[in-house]
Amino acid sequence: MGFGISRSVRSFRNDILLKVKKFNLPLYRFLIFLGAYFKFINKIFKKKTYKRYSINLDEINKYEYKKTSQNNEDGIIEFIFSKLKINNFNIIEIGFDYFENNSINILKKIKKGLFIDGSEEKVFLLKKIFKFIYPKKKINVLNILINKKNINLIISENFEKNDEIDFLSIDVDGIDYYLFEELNFRPKIICIEYNFWYGKDLKCSVPYTENFTWKMGSLYSGASLLALNDLANSKDYYLIAIESSCVNAFFIRGDLKHNFEILDPKTSFKTPLKYSVENIDQAKQELLKKNLNFFNSSTN
């Protein structure tokens, strides 16, 4: 019952905001910023949670926790940086929500940051929040639909040649594989979203289209873990973490891999506890009826 009431309140609020937006855009922007600001602050001061969402955990999973990330990325990111003894970072976040992404928890330690998303409203809100809370931080927030043609250009326009990128997060719910493939820069750490529904044995992805848009609730998105791992290896990156919600994989640059245990993507593959084997198998069979690219070689 509580959920129904909450949903009704949100629906009523959204209806009011849409009416305000139609007749008074400045007031609408002020109201959504006000709500976004308090939501952001609430996240910043939220306590860490340590729930695990799957079994077959690796040693690195014991460091997981969630605070401002979507899942348990916060703890893994903190652990990796502590192992590398990095205290101030240059970061890139491709695909984000203004109140929940992989970089909010480390904002105070960011030297230079670049946030990119295709949502005009998310970019507007995060840009305003950063300007209000961190006015002196070198953080740029761009409203751009990222693709193979512009990814390297945009990064080069925001980072100098001698700026080493410490952390890159790719979460675009679609063509993540192809963005990684096209990337000319060499961050120390790459966190990229994969699609566990493809299973541990397939090397596949949705086909590349510049304007791929993920439909809410659809399983048709992204690439398999094995495909991403092969691509990573071909670029001298190595799998060091799969967080337990089975959404994100972490890869380390080759010159730094001696600091971590390198994982086998099949041995360490995880499935969420909330789904049964039957649910997963049925969903996978339906997904495989979709248009997919299958990769046969480690270098594609």
N, C-alpha and C positions, 0 to 999 in steps of 0.2 A: 504493500500500500504506500509506503514511504517513497518508493521509487516512482510510482505513478504520480504522486503529488509533485515530486521534484521535477518530473518531466513536464507536467502541466505548467508549472511555474516558469520553466525555461522556455516553453513554447509561447506563453503569454508575454514574457520579456522580449523574446525575439520578434514577436508581432509588433510590439510597441516600438522597438528599435527600427524596424523596417519603415514604419510610418514616419518616424522622426527623420530617417535618412532621406525619405522622399521629399520632405518639406523644409528640412533644415540640416544640410550636410555638415556644417561646422559643429553644431550641437551634437549630431550623431557621432562624429569623430571624438569629441570631448568625452561623451558618455562611454564609448567603447574603450577609450584609453584609460578612463578611470577604473573601469572593471578589470581591464587587462593589468593595470599597475598593481592592484591589490592581489590579483591572482598570482602575479609574478613574485611579489613580496612574500606571499604565503608559501610559495614553493621554496624560496631562498631559506626561510626559517623552519621549513618542515623537517621533522626528524627522519633519520635514515631508516629504511626498512630492509630486512635481510631475507625475505622469502625466496625460496628456490622453486623453480617452475618445472624442473625435469630431473631425471636421475642420470646415471652414467656421467657424473661430474668429474672434471679434471682438477688438479691441484689449484689452479688459478681461480676456479669458481668459488673457493672459500673466501675470496676477497670481495665478492660481489656485494653491492648494496644499491639501493635506489633512493635518490633524493629529488633531483631535478631532471633526470633522464627519463625516457619513456619506460625503460625496463631496468635492468641492473647494470647498465653501462658505467654509472658513476664510480662504483667501487673498482671495477677493472681498470678504468682510465687512471684513477688515483694510484693503483698498485703499479701499473706500467711506468708512469712518470717517476714514482719513487725508486723503482729499480734502476731507471736510467739516470737518476739524480738530476732531473730537470725541474727547476722551480719556476721558470717563467717561459711562457710558450707563445709561439705563433700558430694560430689555428685557422682552419677553414671548415665551415659547416655548410654542406650542400643539401638542402631540404631540412626544414625545421618547423617547430611550433614555437610561438613567442614565449610560452611559459614552460616548455618541456623540450629540451634537446640535450645533446651530449656535451655541450660546452658551458652551460649556465653555471654548473657547480665549480668550474675553474676560472670564472670570469676575473676574479681578483688577481690571478696570476698571469693573465693574458697580456703579452706585450703588443701584439698586433693580431687583429681578428677580421675574418671575412665571412659573413653570413649571406647565403644566397637562397632565394625561394621564389617560386612562381606565383605565390599568393600575394596580391597587392595589400590585402588587409593585414596579414601576418607581418609583412615587411614594415608597413606603416606603424604597427603597434610596437614591434621590437625596436625599431629605430627611435621612436619616441621614448620608450623605457630606458634605453641605453643613454640617450641624451640627458634624461632627467636624473638617472642614478649614477652613471659613469661618464660624465661629460668630458673628462680628460683622456679617456681610453681611446686608443687608435683602433676603432672598430668600425668597419664599413658594412652596411646592410643593403643588399641589392635585390630589387624585384626583377628577376630575369629567369626565364625558363632555360635551364642549362641543357646543353647538348654537345655532341662531339665537335661541332664547328667552333663553339665559343669557349669551352672549358679552359683551355690553356691560355687563350687571349685574356680572359677575365682575371685569371690568377696572376698573369704577368703584369697586368695593369694595376694590381693592388699590392704586389710584393716586389721588392727590389731583388736584383740578381744575387746579392749576398744574404738575403733573408732566408734562413733555413726554416722550412715548414715542419713543425713538430707533430702536428696532429691534423688529420683530414678525416671528416665524417661524410659518408655518402649515403643518403637516404631519400631517394626520389621515387620509390615505389614503382619502379619500372625498368628504365634503361641503365641501372646502376653498373651492370657488367661493362657496357660499352663506354661509359664515362671513365671507368678504371682503365680500360684497355687503351683509351686515347690519351690518358694523362701522361704528360711529359715531365712533370715535376716528381720529386722523390721525397715525400714526407717520411719522417721517422716511423710514424704509426698511421695505419689506415684502418678505420672502422667502417665496415660496409654491411648493409642489410642484405640478407639472402632469404630465399624462400624454402623453408624446410619441407613444404608439401611435395616438392619434387623427389624427396627421399635422398638417401646417401649415395646411390650408385649412378645417378644420371648426371650428365654434363649438359645443361641446357639453360636457356633464357628465353624470355619473350623476345620477338624480333625487334630490331632497332627501328624506331620511328622518332623523329625529332619532337613530336608533340604527343607522345604517349601519355595518357592520363589514366591513372588507376581509379577504378570504380569502387566506392566504399563497400567493403564487405566481400569483394571479389578475391579469389585465390590466385587469379591470373596476374602475376606481377613478378618482376625481378628474375634472379638467376639462382641456380642450385649452388649449394656450398662447394661441391666438387668442381664445378665449372670455374667458380671464383678462385678456388685454391690453385687449380692448374694455371690460370691466368696470372695469379700472384707469383707463383714460382717462376714463371717465364720472365717476370719483371724483377726477380730477386727479392721477393717478399715471402714471408713464411707465417703460417697460421700459429698463433699463440693462445687464442682464447675464443670460445664459443659460449656466449652468456646463456644462462639456463632457460631463458624464455624462448630460445631457439629463433631469434630474430637477427642478431648481429654477430659478425665474425671480426676478429682483430688480427691484423697482419703486421709484422715487424720487418723493417728494412734489413737486408742481408748482413750489413756490417754490424748490426746490433743484436743479431739473433742469438749470440752466445750467452746473452743475459737471461734467456727464457727456454723453457721446454717447448720444442716444436711438436705440434699436434698432428696426428694423422686424421684427415677429415672424415674418414669412414669409421675409424675406431672411436673417435670422440663425438660422433654425430649424436644428437639428442632429439627427443620428441617431447612435446609438452604433456605433462601429466593430465591435463584437463580433457585430452582427446583419447578415445579408445583406439585400439589397433584397427578395428573395423571402420571407424570414422575416418581415420587417416588413409586407409587403403582405398575406400570408396571415393574420397575427395581427390586422391591422386589420380585415380582412373578417369575421373571426369576432367581433371586438369589436363591430362595428357591428350585429350581429344581436341584441345585448343591448338592454335598455330604457334609452334615453338621452334627455336633454333637449337639444334643438337651439335655439340662440339666433340670431335673425335680425337684431336691431337692436343697435347699440352700447350702448344703455342697458338692454337687456333689458326 
